[in-house]
């Protein structure tokens, strides 16, 4: 993976997290201690954030630093669902029951706003 691809991955991850939290570029910049233009440059893959800014993003987004460099973020919803279905096909009944129970609890937590 070259530097251009890394910039794109990081930028797309920052944008996805920002949108998930319903933050504007300006609001994220304020929280991270940088300006809106720098956020825009990062999100469009023209600039890499400094390590200090990445650490601030980790705190703001409540994520792991490595998540900014995982190519997995480039997958569409359809690709992720396909990957999950392939994995599910390999699980035993007890594993499926466990996953079903977990997903059901997760779904209930989500609808209750937790």
HELIX and SHEET records of a PDB file:
HELIX    1   1 UNK A    3  UNK A   20  1                                  18    
HELIX    2   2 UNK A   25  UNK A   32  1                                   8    
HELIX    3   3 UNK A   36  UNK A   43  1                                   8    
HELIX    4   4 UNK A   51  UNK A   61  1                                  11    
HELIX    5   5 UNK A   65  UNK A   69  5                                   5    
HELIX    6   6 UNK A   71  UNK A   74  5                                   4    
HELIX    7   7 UNK A   77  UNK A   88  1                                  12    
HELIX    8   8 UNK A   93  UNK A  111  1                                  19    
END                                                                             
